[in-house]
Amino acid sequence: MSRYRPPRKPGSFYITPEGEKTLRDEVYQLWKVERPQVTAVVHEAAKNGDRSENGDYIYGKRRLREIDSRVGFLTRRLDKLTVVDRIPDNRDKIYFGAWVTVENEEGVESTYRIVGPDEFDLSLNKLSMDSPLAIALLGKQVDSDIIFVTPDGEKELSINKVWYE
């Protein structure tokens, strides 16, 4: 059995201004705040002699690699992203950045905002534009019915409200 995994399809390259700020804040926090602190700990631990059994040194170096890797990924990703900071002319249709209220067959309403894959968070009702639900919603209008596939099978939703902030 091989460990090969086919490369994943990259996510869409759109982001909201709030999402971009969050990513830039994370880069700043990691590079300007956390990395200097970890570097100081590793420097002090290195002075203690035998590094093979020095936990501060070993785990500090590991954390530095994690920070460098994450900062590298974020800076490359930020260079490719397009910030969508304008509201579309036709506000009746669902586009990137829209807030959408949908209702299922039992009458339960849910509200989502369609955002880029770098900022989705279902606990905050932010839905990735690459998700099956968002793909089904994009381009639709209020009072439209959509059908999309989930791991549990097909689901049908009705669009009740669309707005932009």
C-alpha positions as CSV (number, residue, x, y, z in Angstrom):
1,M,0.0,0.0,0.0
2,S,1.5,3.3,-1.0
3,R,1.4,6.6,0.8
4,Y,0.8,8.5,-2.4
5,R,-2.1,11.0,-2.3
6,P,-3.1,12.8,-5.5
7,P,-2.7,16.6,-5.2
8,R,-5.8,18.4,-3.9
9,K,-7.6,20.9,-6.1
10,P,-6.6,24.3,-4.9
11,G,-9.5,26.4,-3.4
12,S,-10.9,29.4,-5.1
13,F,-8.8,32.5,-4.9
14,Y,-11.4,35.0,-3.6
15,I,-11.5,36.5,-0.1
16,T,-13.5,39.1,1.8
17,P,-11.7,42.2,3.2
18,E,-12.3,40.8,6.7
19,G,-10.8,37.5,5.8
20,E,-7.7,39.1,4.3
21,K,-7.3,41.1,7.5
22,T,-7.6,38.0,9.6
23,L,-4.9,36.2,7.5
24,R,-2.6,39.2,7.6
25,D,-3.1,39.5,11.4
26,E,-2.1,35.8,11.8
27,V,1.1,36.4,9.8
28,Y,1.9,39.4,11.9
29,Q,1.2,37.5,15.2
30,L,3.3,34.5,14.1
31,W,6.2,36.4,12.6
32,K,6.5,39.5,14.8
33,V,5.2,38.3,18.2
34,E,5.5,34.5,18.6
35,R,8.6,33.7,16.5
36,P,10.9,36.1,18.4
37,Q,9.7,34.6,21.7
38,V,10.3,31.1,20.6
39,T,13.7,32.1,19.1
40,A,14.7,33.5,22.5
41,V,13.7,30.3,24.3
42,V,15.7,28.2,21.8
43,H,18.7,30.5,22.2
44,E,18.6,30.1,26.0
45,A,18.1,26.4,25.8
46,A,21.0,26.0,23.4
47,K,23.3,27.6,26.0
48,N,22.6,24.7,28.4
49,G,24.8,22.2,26.6
50,D,23.5,18.8,25.5
51,R,20.7,19.5,23.0
52,S,19.7,15.9,22.4
53,E,17.9,15.8,25.8
54,N,16.9,19.4,26.1
55,G,13.1,19.6,25.7
56,D,13.0,23.4,25.3
57,Y,15.5,23.2,22.5
58,I,13.8,20.3,20.7
59,Y,10.2,21.6,21.0
60,G,11.3,25.1,20.3
61,K,13.0,24.2,17.1
62,R,9.9,22.1,16.1
63,R,7.7,25.2,16.8
64,L,10.0,27.4,14.7
65,R,9.6,25.0,11.8
66,E,5.8,25.1,12.2
67,I,5.7,28.9,12.3
68,D,8.0,29.2,9.3
69,S,5.9,26.7,7.4
70,R,2.6,28.5,8.2
71,V,4.0,32.0,7.5
72,G,5.3,30.7,4.1
73,F,2.0,29.2,3.2
74,L,0.0,32.3,4.2
75,T,2.3,34.7,2.4
76,R,2.1,32.6,-0.8
77,R,-1.6,32.3,-0.5
78,L,-2.1,36.0,0.2
79,D,-0.2,36.8,-3.0
80,K,-2.6,34.8,-5.0
81,L,-5.9,35.9,-3.4
82,T,-8.3,38.5,-4.9
83,V,-10.0,40.7,-2.3
84,V,-13.7,41.2,-3.3
85,D,-14.6,44.4,-1.7
86,R,-17.5,45.7,-3.7
87,I,-21.2,44.8,-3.7
88,P,-22.6,43.4,-7.0
89,D,-24.9,45.6,-9.0
90,N,-27.7,43.0,-9.0
91,R,-28.3,42.5,-5.3
92,D,-31.2,40.1,-5.9
93,K,-28.9,37.3,-7.0
94,I,-26.5,35.3,-4.8
95,Y,-22.9,36.1,-5.4
96,F,-19.6,35.9,-3.4
97,G,-20.0,37.7,0.0
98,A,-23.8,37.4,0.1
99,W,-25.7,36.6,3.3
100,V,-28.4,34.0,2.5
101,T,-31.3,32.6,4.5
102,V,-32.5,29.2,3.4
103,E,-35.3,27.0,4.7
104,N,-35.4,23.2,4.7
105,E,-38.4,21.0,4.1
106,E,-39.3,21.0,7.8
107,G,-39.4,24.8,7.9
108,V,-36.1,25.3,9.8
109,E,-34.2,28.4,8.7
110,S,-30.4,28.8,8.5
111,T,-28.4,31.8,7.5
112,Y,-25.0,31.6,5.8
113,R,-22.5,34.0,4.3
114,I,-20.7,32.8,1.2
115,V,-16.9,33.4,1.6
116,G,-13.6,32.1,0.3
117,P,-12.2,28.7,1.3
118,D,-9.5,30.4,3.5
119,E,-12.1,32.0,5.8
120,F,-15.0,29.5,6.1
121,D,-16.2,28.7,9.6
122,L,-19.5,27.0,10.0
123,S,-19.7,27.9,13.7
124,L,-19.8,31.6,12.4
125,N,-22.2,30.6,9.6
126,K,-19.5,31.3,7.0
127,L,-19.8,28.9,4.1
128,S,-17.0,28.2,1.6
129,M,-17.9,29.1,-1.9
130,D,-16.4,25.7,-3.0
131,S,-18.9,23.7,-0.8
132,P,-21.8,21.8,-2.5
133,L,-24.4,24.1,-0.9
134,A,-22.7,27.3,-1.9
135,I,-22.2,26.0,-5.5
136,A,-25.9,25.3,-5.6
137,L,-26.7,28.8,-4.2
138,L,-24.5,30.9,-6.4
139,G,-26.5,32.8,-9.1
140,K,-29.9,32.0,-7.6
141,Q,-32.5,34.4,-6.4
142,V,-35.0,34.6,-3.6
143,D,-37.9,32.1,-3.8
144,S,-35.8,29.7,-5.7
145,D,-35.5,26.1,-4.7
146,I,-32.2,24.3,-4.9
147,I,-31.1,20.7,-4.6
148,F,-27.6,19.7,-3.6
149,V,-25.8,16.5,-2.7
150,T,-24.6,15.8,0.9
151,P,-23.0,12.6,2.4
152,D,-26.5,11.8,3.7
153,G,-28.1,12.1,0.2
154,E,-29.8,14.9,-1.7
155,K,-31.3,17.8,0.2
156,E,-33.7,20.5,-1.0
157,L,-33.7,24.1,0.3
158,S,-35.7,27.2,-0.4
159,I,-34.0,30.6,-0.6
160,N,-35.9,33.1,1.6
161,K,-33.6,36.1,1.8
162,V,-30.4,37.5,0.2
163,W,-28.5,40.6,1.4
164,Y,-25.1,42.2,1.3
165,E,-23.2,44.2,3.9
